[in-house]
């Protein structure tokens, strides 16, 4: 499955600059731009393991896991409270996680929509924007549920509506107290009921501090404060970058980019850091397949059993699953070849319930009856 991320932020936050960094794109970043159509971009997930396996197996093709970014128009603080829908709502509802770009740079040529740069305020305001967006959906649904419940005196239909009503009341109370849905401990039945609503405050949230071209004075302290704030919430993470200058670096060829990053003291690209943080927030890992035809990375959730992982490749493999022949990437590199891995016993057979690990190289055996 491709990882899907929605990039959100207030106007003039450098949101589209971050999109360009991540996608090596050239989307318009005018200080006064307000694109009605989202910027869309797909990038390969950097994975040096695939490079090594490609040299080892010399396949016909190498396929990386991918991340799909959706960059919607900048928001105006307080818009949802005034009854306005969030820009690109139908797009960001469909993504797996949100990336909130927060302005932490000063620039007199680009005035902040609230008049003053205040990252903590903007983070808290965005939390409210997401909550208000969800509340508007919940309030309408509660009215409809009340109407539906009155139609039935008893029976499974009424029970289902009552159950959903109880959940919606709980969500309403939580959001009204500024507690996002992602912070609630909902069981599988409750999650199943609300899945179709695609609530924004339920999605994992990665906050990115945009420090601008120059490193901001007190940036380390600010980053620590924001991480403390995020640490109080579930499925929340924080990264920082120097938007404008890193966008310029992202447009260079790899060798030049590496040289400039070294001069600027940037140890790891923003793309690498943000993808890693996103995988951690969503609890994702990659397993690998390798052979003469293709070397490929597959994205799955942690704690996925082998039979379900097989289904990521093809439903027939899941249905006719026999076993998985597995060696960890590290063991393959240590032994030097599949032949040696088998001889040393680190290439092994696993059944349906085996929990896949990050970096497992697997060949699934299956049989589909006609």
N, C-alpha and C positions, 0 to 999 in steps of 0.2 A: 504494500500500500504506500502511496505517496504521502508524505507529511504535508499538511496544508496549514499555512499560517496567514493570518490577517493582520496587516500593519495599520494601526490606528494612532491618532494623536491630534492635538489641537493645531489650528492653523499656525504657520510659521515655526513649527517645532523641528523642522528638518526631516520630517517623516519620509518624504519621497527621496531625499538624499540617502537615507538609510536603505530604501528600496533599491536605489541604484548601486550602492555598495554591495548589497547581497546578490544582486542579479547581474552585475557588471553592465547595467543598463544605462540609458540616456533619457529617462523620463524627465519631462519639464519640471524644473525646481524653482520657478519664479516665485519671488516673495509674495506676489499677489495672485498667484494661480489658484484655481479651485476646480480641478478636473471633475467633471460630472461622471465620466467613465473611469472605473478603477484601472490602475496599472496592474498588469498581470505578468508574472515571470516564473519560469521553472529553472531550477539549478540542480546540478549534480551534488550529491553529498560527498565531500572529500573523504576518501578512504584509501590510505596508503597500502592497506592489505590487498586491495584489488590490483594495484600496480605490481606488487610482488608476485601475486598469483598469475597475473598475465604473463610475466616473464617466465614463470615456471611451466605453465601449461600451453603457452602460445596459442590461445583460442582464436576462432574466427572473429569473435567480437567480445567486448567487455561492456557490461551494463551496470552503471552506478544506480544506487537508490536516488530518489529525487525529492526535492522540496518545492512546493508551489506557493508562491507569495502573492497575496492580493493587497494592494495599497489603495485604500479608499480616500476620498477627499477629506481634508482637514475639518475638524469639528469646531464649533464655536461654543465656548464655555456657557453652560446653562441652557443650551438649546432644548434638551429633552425635557427639562423641567417646565419649559414653556409649551410643551406639546409637540415639538418638532421631532421627526424621525431622525435617527442617526444617519449620516451620509453612507450610502452603500450598505445599508442594513441587510438587505437580502443576500449580499455577497459575504459579509463577515459572519453571518449566522451559520454558514455552511462550513467554515474552517474548523480545524481541530483545536487551535490555540490562537491567542491574540498576542501581538507584539506592540506594546505601547511605547512610542517614542516620546520622550520628555525633554523639553528644551532646558539646557543648563548653560547656554552661552549668551553673552551680551553682544548685541549688534544694533547700533542706533539706526542703521538703514533698514532694519527689519523689526518694526515694533511688535512687541508681544501683544496678542489680542486682549489680555487682561491688564495691560499697561506696565507690568513689572515681571521680570523673570523670577519665578519661585517654583522650583521643581517639586517640592513637597506638596504645595498647594495644588499644583496641576495633577499630581498623582491622586490625591484625595478627591479632586473634582472629577477626574475621569472615572473613578470608582462609582461616584454618584451618578454620572451619565449612564454607565452600564446598568446600574441598579434601576434607574428611572425607566430605561428602555424595557427592562424585564417586567417591571411593575405594571407598565401600560398593557402588556400582554396578559399578565396574571389577572388584573382587575376585570378586563373584558371577559376572560375565561370564567371567572367566578360568577359573573352575572349569567352567563350561558349555562353553567352547571346548575345554578339554582333553578333555572327554568326547566332543565331536563329532569332534575330530581322530583319536581312537582308532578311530572307526567306519570311517574311510577310509584305505586304504593309499596311494592316489594319486587323481588326478583333480581337476577344477576345484573341486569342493566342498571337498576337503581344502585345496587351495591358498588358497581364500577364507578358510577358518577360520584357517589358519596366518598369513596376512597380517594378519587382524584381531587375532590373538593378539600378533603383534609390535608392533602399534600400542598395544594395551592394556598391554603390559609397559612400553613407553616412557612412556605416560601415568602408570602406577602409580609408576614411578621418579621422574618429574618431580614429581608431587604429594607423594610421600613426602619430597622435598627442598624442599618448600614453594614450588615453582614452578608457578603456575597454567597451565592448558592454553592460555589465550590467549597466553602468552609463547612457545609452541613454534612452530617453523616447519614447519607441516604442509602437504603438497602437496594438490592437488585430490582425488586418489584416497583419501588418508588422511582428509581432511575428509568425503568422501562416506560413508565407512565409519562414522564416529562421529556423523554428523549426527543420527541418530534418538535418540541417548542424551540429547541436550539438556543436556550438562554445564554446571553453573553457573559453574565457574571458567574456562570457555571464553568466556563472555559478556562483552562490553565492560562496564566498571564505572565508574560516576560516583559519586564520594564527595561527600556534602554535609555540611559542618560546620554543625550547628545551634547558633548562638550564643545562642539564647534571646531574651529581651525586650531586654536591654541588651547593648551591644557589650562583649564580654569583653576584659579587660585582656590585652594580649599577643596579640590575635587575629591581627594581621598576621604576627607571627612564627610562630604556629601554622599559619596558612594556608600560609606559605612552606615549613614543614617537611613538611606533608602533600603539597604539590605536588611537593616533591623526592622524597618516597616514591613517589608515583604515577608520577613521571617515569621511574622504574626499571622500570616495567611497561608492556607494550603495551596499547593500547586502554583507557587509564585516564585519568580526568579528575577535577578537583576544583572545587567551587563552595562558597560559604558564604552563609548567610542568617540572619536574626534571626527564627526560627520563629514565636513567639507573636505578636509585634507585626505581622509580615507577614501572618499569617493574618487578623488583625483588619482590616488594610488591604484584603485580598482580598475581604472581604465588603461593602465600600463600593461606591457607584456610581463609574464611571470618573473623573468630575471630582473627587470627594472623595478618591479613592485617589491621584490624581496630586498633589493638594495635600499630602496627608500624606507621600507618598514624598519630595517636595521638602523638607519640613520635617525629615524623618529622614535626609536625605542619601542616599537610595536612588535611584541614577540610572536603573536599569533593573529592571523587575519580575523576580522570581524565575522566573516562568513563561517569559519570554523567554530568560533566561540559561540555564536548564536545558534548554530545547528546543534552543537553539543548540549547547550542549555535547554533547547527545545526538546531534544530527545529525552533528557533527564526529567523535564517537567511532565512529559506525556508517558514516561515509563517505556520507552522504545529501545530496541536493540536491533542488530542486523545479523542474520545468518548468511552464509555464503554457499554458492554452488560453483564448482570448478570442473572444467573438462575441455576437450578439444574444440567443442562447438562454442562454448560461452563460459566466461567467468562473470558472476553476477552477485550483487548484494540484494538481500530481501529484508524489508523492514517489518518487524512484528513487535507486539507488546511483550514485556518481560513476563515470565511465567507461562508462556505459551507452550502447550504440549506439542510433541513432534507431529502428531496427526493433523493438528490445526495449522501448523507451519507448512505442512505439505500442501494444504489447501490454498495457500498463498500463491503457489506455483500453478496449480490446476486442481479443480474440484475432483477430477477423476483420480488424482493421486491420493487425495484425502479419502475418497470412497473406497478405493481398493488398496489402502495402505497395508503393507506387510511389515516393513521395518525401515529404519534409517541407518545407513552406514555413515558413521560420524568420526571426524578427527578435529580437534581444536586447531585453530590457525597457529597458535604458538607451538603446539606439538609438531605440526607439519614442518614449520620452519626449523625447529630444533633437529628433527630427523632428516630433513632435506628432500624427502620424496615420499609419495604415497606407498611405494614398495617398502621402504624402510620403516614407515609408520606402521604398516601391517606387521612387519617382522618383529617390531618391538612391542606390539600389542596396544598401541595407543589409537589405532584405527579400530573402532568397535561397532557392534550392532546395538541399536536401541529400539525399544518398542513404542507403542502409541502414547504412553503416558510420560515418556521422558520429557523433561522440561528443557527447552532449547536455551543455549547460552550464547551470549554475544561472541561472534567470531567462530561459531561452529561451522565447519565445512561438511556438507551433507549430500549424500546421494540416497534419494528415497526409492525403495523398491515397492512396486505395487502391481496389482492385478485387477483388471476391470472385466467382469463377466459380461458377455454380450447377450 
